[in-house]
Amino acid sequence: MRILVIEDEKTVANYIAKGLKEAGHNVDCSYDGKDGLFMATTENYDVLIVDRMLPELDGLKVIKTLRATNNNTPALILSAMGEVDDRVTGLKSGGDDYLVKPFAFSELLARLEILGRRETAAKQATELKAGDLTLNLLSRKVYRDGKEINLKSREFSLLKHMLTHKGRVVTRTMLLEAVWDYNFDPQTNVIDVHVSRLRNKIDKGFQEQLIKTIRGAGYIIE
């Protein structure tokens, strides 16, 4: 998983980051709420670890702001405030879990893995992926390597159909029926033109070319 740790105590943040990296996760750290919010909104993370008391912007406000912008990345709140009311407030603010300091790292890791599994299950229903390319069916947004790619409606539908059939050749006839609603061949190069435009947007500038042409058959995203 890719995890963002927002924790102003650098000793604690570095301890958490070290343990998570040893467990095989990718970890970024931020040491104040304002910077943490910026990182959480400009990069794609699987889980956030958010300290409740942060400089610049407190942890609960960070989470509330994310939720207000439809960013639903799971967030685990860390806090020395462990009373029932404190935990309830944290969860009502948009947190997905609440862990009281001091904590055992094994428990933190277990809770993160549970949140990661929930997020994976949710994304499987709403996202299509190929490598570092992600298409969100709900927001209709497309990202490659964390950067948003603006697609026109037809380009989005074309990419969606290819990703739905990832690993299989998609013929021109299939694309005409699914994307253009044609049940006949209009004898034009409309598909080639749109695929070329789509390639320029999702493959140009990247070392790995995702859309491949199968001569005499169609296209495939592997």
ChimeraX attribute file (.defattr): number of C-alpha atoms within 10 A of each C-alpha:
attribute: neighborCount
match mode: 1-to-1
recipient: residues
	/A:1	18
	/A:2	17
	/A:3	23
	/A:4	24
	/A:5	24
	/A:6	30
	/A:7	26
	/A:8	19
	/A:9	14
	/A:10	13
	/A:11	10
	/A:12	12
	/A:13	19
	/A:14	16
	/A:15	12
	/A:16	20
	/A:17	20
	/A:18	13
	/A:19	15
	/A:20	20
	/A:21	14
	/A:22	10
	/A:23	11
	/A:24	10
	/A:25	13
	/A:26	15
	/A:27	20
	/A:28	16
	/A:29	20
	/A:30	21
	/A:31	18
	/A:32	21
	/A:33	26
	/A:34	19
	/A:35	16
	/A:36	24
	/A:37	19
	/A:38	13
	/A:39	17
	/A:40	23
	/A:41	14
	/A:42	11
	/A:43	12
	/A:44	17
	/A:45	19
	/A:46	19
	/A:47	24
	/A:48	25
	/A:49	25
	/A:50	28
	/A:51	27
	/A:52	25
	/A:53	19
	/A:54	21
	/A:55	14
	/A:56	12
	/A:57	16
	/A:58	16
	/A:59	29
	/A:60	23
	/A:61	17
	/A:62	24
	/A:63	29
	/A:64	17
	/A:65	16
	/A:66	18
	/A:67	15
	/A:68	10
	/A:69	9
	/A:70	10
	/A:71	14
	/A:72	16
	/A:73	21
	/A:74	21
	/A:75	23
	/A:76	26
	/A:77	25
	/A:78	25
	/A:79	20
	/A:80	14
	/A:81	15
	/A:82	14
	/A:83	10
	/A:84	9
	/A:85	10
	/A:86	14
	/A:87	20
	/A:88	13
	/A:89	13
	/A:90	24
	/A:91	18
	/A:92	12
	/A:93	17
	/A:94	22
	/A:95	25
	/A:96	18
	/A:97	17
	/A:98	23
	/A:99	20
	/A:100	15
	/A:101	12
	/A:102	9
	/A:103	12
	/A:104	10
	/A:105	13
	/A:106	10
	/A:107	11
	/A:108	18
	/A:109	15
	/A:110	11
	/A:111	15
	/A:112	23
	/A:113	14
	/A:114	11
	/A:115	21
	/A:116	19
	/A:117	13
	/A:118	12
	/A:119	16
	/A:120	15
	/A:121	11
	/A:122	11
	/A:123	14
	/A:124	11
	/A:125	11
	/A:126	14
	/A:127	19
	/A:128	20
	/A:129	18
	/A:130	14
	/A:131	11
	/A:132	12
	/A:133	19
	/A:134	20
	/A:135	22
	/A:136	17
	/A:137	15
	/A:138	9
	/A:139	10
	/A:140	15
	/A:141	15
	/A:142	23
	/A:143	17
	/A:144	18
	/A:145	12
	/A:146	14
	/A:147	14
	/A:148	15
	/A:149	15
	/A:150	14
	/A:151	17
	/A:152	10
	/A:153	10
	/A:154	13
	/A:155	18
	/A:156	19
	/A:157	17
	/A:158	20
	/A:159	22
	/A:160	21
	/A:161	17
	/A:162	22
	/A:163	23
	/A:164	13
	/A:165	14
	/A:166	16
	/A:167	13
	/A:168	14
	/A:169	18
	/A:170	21
	/A:171	15
	/A:172	17
	/A:173	15
	/A:174	16
	/A:175	19
	/A:176	18
	/A:177	13
	/A:178	14
	/A:179	18
	/A:180	14
	/A:181	10
	/A:182	13
	/A:183	11
	/A:184	9
	/A:185	10
	/A:186	9
	/A:187	6
	/A:188	8
	/A:189	8
	/A:190	13
	/A:191	17
	/A:192	12
	/A:193	11
	/A:194	14
	/A:195	17
	/A:196	12
	/A:197	14
	/A:198	20
	/A:199	17
	/A:200	11
	/A:201	15
	/A:202	21
	/A:203	16
	/A:204	11
	/A:205	9
	/A:206	10
	/A:207	7
	/A:208	10
	/A:209	13
	/A:210	17
	/A:211	19
	/A:212	13
	/A:213	14
	/A:214	12
	/A:215	7
	/A:216	8
	/A:217	12
	/A:218	18
	/A:219	20
	/A:220	19
	/A:221	20
	/A:222	16
